[in-house]
Amino acid sequence: MSRKLIIGNWKMNGSLAANEALVRALTSAGLAEKPVDCAVCPPSVYLAQLAGLLQGSSLMLGAQTVHARENGAFTGDISAAMLAELGCKLVLVGHSERRAGHGEGSEQVAAQALAAVRAGLLPVVCVGESADDHDAGLMQDAVTSQLAPLAAANAEAGGTLLENLVIAYEPIWAIGSGEAATPQYVSVVLECIREWLAETAPALEEDKLPRVLYGGSVRPGNAGELLALHACGGLLVGGAALVAEEFIAICTAAAAQA
Ligand code: PEP
């Protein structure tokens, strides 16, 4: 098995003092010696602060979104090159809160992913079904239709997009609800995503397929069973990423499965 990737999405939380305390706790937990890749995605105004705090650390810095264009008249937006210049290694795109709150559709998300790859960042493309699609049993259809525009973006990038991204499967009904999807349910969708990747990028050998993560109410108590799934390459963690002991416990559980 390969190294898992654990990403903490801080969403719109934090302060200069709280961020420093949290980062100091994470960087002194000995995660660098463990076989696991860990990252934190603070609000963009704190990226420069975290870039300083994370100097010399194995903990990677990520952003929560990015604009698809390189520069221009896009008030309030941030380009992939700016994120890379600040020291970001990865960026979330298409998080359900961005899709819902900022009208970001799957075409735009694919363009954001492409911009990220072109700037040398790892895009973490978030997909996941709504509660209605969940109730109707349409989770695979919902997820594959969100993935579809990535195929054209991959062709535009000469096949370099799909080998340089991560997919995060986050059922919307599970995010922040305290109720994670069951491992059986997650397994079905993660395998479906891997099949889509294998069909869309047939040149990629199975062990080169991008990592597919699960996110949605992950806690130390359920991380191990989710990480044990064959198709699970790691976890995207929201609320538990704000509590140092919980995030460290999840990263430690991931290291045990490497
Ligand atoms: C998220 O927002 O990406 C997320 C997974 O949140 P939570 O872990 O709080 O459900």
Boltz pocket constraint, residues with backbone or C-beta under 6 A from the ligand:
constraints:
  - pocket:
      binder: B
      contacts: [[A, 9], [A, 170], [A, 174], [A, 175], [A, 176], [A, 177], [A, 178], [A, 215], [A, 216], [A, 217], [A, 218], [A, 236], [A, 237], [A, 238], [A, 239], [A, 240]]
      max_distance: 6.0
